[in-house]
Amino acid sequence: MSVAAVPGRAWLSEQDCDLGAFRALVERTTDPAGYPHAASVVENVLVYEGERLRTAGDRHALRAELVRALAEGPGIVVVRAAFPEPDVVDRVTAVFEALIAEQRAAGATAGDHFAAPGANDRVWNALEKTALYDAEAFACYYANDVLALLATAWLGPGYQVTSQVNVVNPGGAGQTPHRDYHLGFLSNAVAAAYPAHVHRLSPALTLQGAVAHCAMPVESGPTLYLPYSQLYEPGYLAWRLPEFRDHFAAHHVQLPLDKGDAVFFNPALFHAAGTNRTADVRRTANLLQISSAFGRAMESVDREAVTNAVFPVLLRRKAAGASEEWLDNVIAASAEGYPFPTNLDSDPPVAGLAPPAQADLVRRALREAWHPARLREELRTAAERRES
């Protein structure tokens, strides 16, 4: 992770936040020559075409370019037609709407991280809820190869997907500018207690994403971004300070999106959902928090339940000729890809330095065409082995 370090500082404080140093980082121009796979640069943001990413020949070079864009470049990429099949997006949107209707009927008001509770329609843990509500829709959606490409490029294998639906209704106010998970969710006092190297490490543990589930013209308030702001090391302490918020207000960029477009960005990038100034657009986005295998996801997902729900879909799709990549993308989004933490007394490594992860068990079950009941039993047994 390339950031502007504060020389000699093992810990950071608000006194290290210098607007002049910040401006020197963010007031630059993105050179498209450094990103040969990008289709264009719009307002300093790299814009890619989904089909071009899918068909790129040198995958290693492509992943290296995407990492460079997120780490050292503008910190954000837009992928046009990342989800190219409208019916796949629409089916999951219908699930989101059903879940929101159920919440409203129950009188529940979802909290919000950076807006007033109830201002927007939120669905927390949408990944698990979607899988249990419509496993086929879940599988078709999370088989997406662009999502897998970005997640693998930034985080490597074994990543963990969580998602939260955010619907900003007509007239809905935007968010305050902020950074995100992990340190971005902490108060300045708590964040300052973590050493500087943790401030540099935190962004490498998560990939932020958002999938547009409707057309999002600028007046509907798509997310505001400040390119290159992820480079500023004291940024987790700076984003609440008035002078930095003022700079964000004056210099942010905002790109319209079409349904099926996706945005991926470094969680240290200063950003904020915009105000919906339309009279009729319910701006619906599936917000993705994709975590490194070496970190922990922001939500507690019952991946055993998700896996059991999705496995019959995997069996059917494999029998119908689905590619190995398609199947593995769904497994990566549903099953736990990392074997730890575990109880090494009852769940010791057998064929290596770690016991099999949940995802390894699912791959074996799919390879051997297990009956879903057998996988359910094996997953439960494996979970019990991990209990202390």
N, C-alpha and C positions, 0 to 999 in steps of 0.2 A: 504494500500500500504506500503510494507516494503522497506524502503530506508535507506541508510547510512546518517543520519542527521549530519549537521554541528552544534556542540554544541553551544547553546546560540545565534544563528543567526536567526533574524527575517527576514532579507534580505540577499541575496547571491550576491557575486561579483566574477569576474574572479580571484581575489586574493584568493578565497576559493578553487580554483581548484588545487588539489594536485595529481600528477600522482602516487605517492607512495600509497596513500589511494585508488585511483582508481584501481591500480594493485592488491591490497589486496582483493578487491571485485571480480574482474573478473578472477583471476588466481585460479580457484577452479575446482573441478571435480563433475559432476552430478552423484548422487547415484541413480541407477534405483530402489533400494528398496523403495524409497520414493514415487514412481509413479507406483503403481501396474497395472494400465491399459495400460501403455506404452508397446510397442512391443520391443523397443530397445533404446539405447542411442548412437548416432553417432556424434562424434566430440563435445561432451557436449550438444547436442541438443536432446530433447525428440522426439521420432518418434512413432506415433500412427497409427493403422490400422483403416480405416474408418468403416469397418464392425464390428469390435470389439466395437467401440464407439456406433454404432447404436444398438447393442444388449446387452449392459451392463445392468445388472439388477438394481443396486443401483444407480439411476440417481443423487441423492443428493451427494453421495460420489464421483461420477465421476466429477460432476461440481466443487466440492471442490478441487479435485486434479488438475483440469485444472487451476483454479484460483491460486492455490499454485505455479504451474509451471510458470505462467505468472507474478506473483507478486514477489515471493521469490526465485523461481528456476531460470532456465536459461533465462526465459523471452520469450521463443520461443518454439512453438510446430509445428512439421510437421505431417500432416495427409495424409497417403498414400491412394489413391483411395477415397478421400473425395467426389469427384463427379464421381461415378462409371460407369455412362452411357456415353460412348464416343459420342454417337449421340447427347445427350443434350449439351455437351460442344462444339461439332463441329457446331451445329446450331447457337449457340450464337457467336462462332468465325466468322461464315459467316456474321452475323450482324455487328460485329466489322469491318470486312474487307470492307463491303459495306459503313459503316459510314466513314471510313478512305478514301475510294475512293471518296466519295462525298466531303470531306474536300479538298482533293488534287485537284479535278476538279474545286472547287471554289477558289483555290489559297490560302487557309487558312493554316497557320503554327501555330500549337498549341504550347503555351508556356510550359515551364517545370520548376519544382521547384528546382531541384538540378542538372540539365544538361543544356547545351546550347539549346535555342529554335530551333526546327527543327532537332535536332540530332536524336530524336526518333519520332515514330508516336504515338501521344497521342489522346485520345478521352476523353474530359472532360464531366462530367455529363452523363456517359455511362448508368447509371441505367435508367434515364428517356428516353434517346434516344433509348435504346433497347426495352423498353416497348412499345413505340410508333411505332417502326419499325416492331416488331414481338412480340405481346403480348403473344402468345402461348409459344414461346421460352423463354421469360422472366419468365413466370410462372413455367415452368418445371425446369428451372435453379435455381430460388430462392426458390423453395419448398425444397431445400436441407436441410436435417435434421442435418448434421454436422455443417453447417454454423449457423443454429438456436441454436444448442447446445452451441457452443463457444460464440456466441453473448449474449445469455441469461446468461451463466455462468459468464461472465466478467461484463456485463452491467445491467443485470436484464431485465424485460419486458419493452416494449415501446421503444426499440432501433430504431435508424434511420440508414438505409443503404444508402450509396452513393458509387459509383464506378467510377474508371477512368482506361481506357485501356492504357497500356504502351507496345509498341512494340519497342524493341531494335533491330535494323537491323544489318546484318553482318558488322563487323567493328565498330559498334557503341560504343562510349566511355562510361564507367561507370559513376556513380555518386560519389560525394564526400560523406564521411560518415556523418551521421546526425541523429538527432532525429526528430520526426514528430509532427503533429497537437496535441495540440494547440500551446504550447510555442515553439516548434521546428520550427515554421514558422516565429518566431519573431527575430529581430536582438538582439544581446547580450545586447545592451543598453536598449532596450524595455523590454526584458525578465527580466533583473535585476531590473526593476521597480516593478515587482510583488513580493510579499512577499514569503518567503520560503515555507509556507504551500501551496501556489498555485502551486509551483514547484512539491510538493508531490501529489497534487490533479490532476493536468493536465493529467497524464497518465491513471487515473482511468475513464476518460470521453470518451475514445476512444479505440476501438480494431482495430488493423491493420490486414489486411489479404491480401493474394495474391493467386489466383487460376491459376495454370499452364494450358494454352490453347495449349501447344505443349510440346513435350519432351524437357527438358532443361539439356543437359549435362553440366558439369562444364565449358567447353570451350566456351559455349554460354553465360556465364556470369550471372547465377542465383544470387540472392541477397546475399551479404556478410553480416554476422552478428557477433556481439561480445557478446556471452552469458554472462549474469549477469550484463551487463553494465547499465541496467535499474535501478539498485540499487543505483547508484551514484547520490546523491541529487543535486550537482551543475552541473549535466551533460548537462543541457540546455545551460549553459555558457561555458562548457568545449569542446564541440565537434568541435568548430572552431579553437581551439588552436593547434598549430603545434605538440606539444609533444603528445597530445591525438590522433591526426590523425596518427602520426607515429606508436603509439602503436596499433591502429586499423589495419593499414596496415600489421603489423608484426604478429598479433595474431587472425585475423578474421577467421571465418569458412565459408564454402561454400558447400552446399549440392545439388547434382543433383536432378531434379524432373521429374516425368513422367506426361503426360497429365492427368488431373483430380486430381492430388495431390494439396494440399493446405497448405499454411503456415499461421499461426496466431501468432502475437507477440505483446508484450507490446510496445506502441508507443515511450516509452523512451529508448528502446533498440537502441544502435548505429548500424546503418545498411547503406547499399548503394548498388544500382544495380551495377552488375559487367560489365566489358567490354566484348562485344561479339566478340570472336576471330575466329568464324567460317566463312565459305564462303557462307553458304546456310541456316542458321537457323535464321528465323525472330522470335526472342524470344518474345512470346506474353503472357502477364499476365493481368488478371483482378484484379486491385488493389482495395481493399475494405477499406473504411473508415467507420466504424460502430460506431455511436455516442450514448452516453447515452441519455436517455430521458431528463436528467437534463442539457445537454449541447446542442449546436447547431451544425448541420452538416457543413462540410467545403464547400458544394455546395448548391446553391439554386435550389431545385428540385420542379417542378410543380407536387406535389403529387396528386392533383385533376385530372390532365390530365392522370397521370400514372394509377390511380385507375380506371378511366373511361375506359381506354384502356384494362385493365386486367380483369375487372369485368365479361364480357361475357365468358372469359376463365374459371373463377371460377365457374360460373353457369354450364357450360358444364361439367367440371371436377367433380363437386359435383353430378350432375345427373348420371355420369358414375361410381360413387362409390369412388371418391377420399376420403382419410381419412381426419378427422378434422385437424390433425396435418399438413398434406400437404397443405390444404387450408389456415390454419392460418400462416404458414411460408411465403406464397406468400403475404398475407395481410400485414404481418409485414414488408416485404421488399418494399411494394408499398404505403401503406396509412400511414398518420401521426398517430403515436401511442400515442401522448402526447397532451393534450387539451389546453395547454398554449403556448404562450400568447394569450389572447382573450379580447374581450370587454364585461366586466361583466354587463354593462347596457343592452345590447341587447342579450347577450348569457350567462345568469346566470345559475349556477348549479341548477339542478332540483332534481335528485335522489341521490345526494351525495355532496361532496365538490368541484366537478369539473363537467363541462358540458361534454357530450360525445365527445370523440376524433373521428377523421375521421375514424380510424380503427373500432371503435365501430359501426359507421353507416354502414360500409361495412359488418360487421358481421351480423347486423340486416337485411340488404338487402339480404344477402345470405340465412339467416335462413328463411326469408319470401318470397324468390324467386321473388324479385322485377324485373320489367322490367328495363333494363339498362337506359332507358330514365328517369325513376323515380329516380334512384340513381343519375344520372347526375343533375337533378333538385334539389334534396335534398343536394347534395354536394355544389352546387352553393349558395343555400340559407344559408347553414351553414357558408360558407366562407364570405358571405356578413354580417352575424351577427357578425363576428369577426373583421370587419373593424371599425376603430375608426372614 
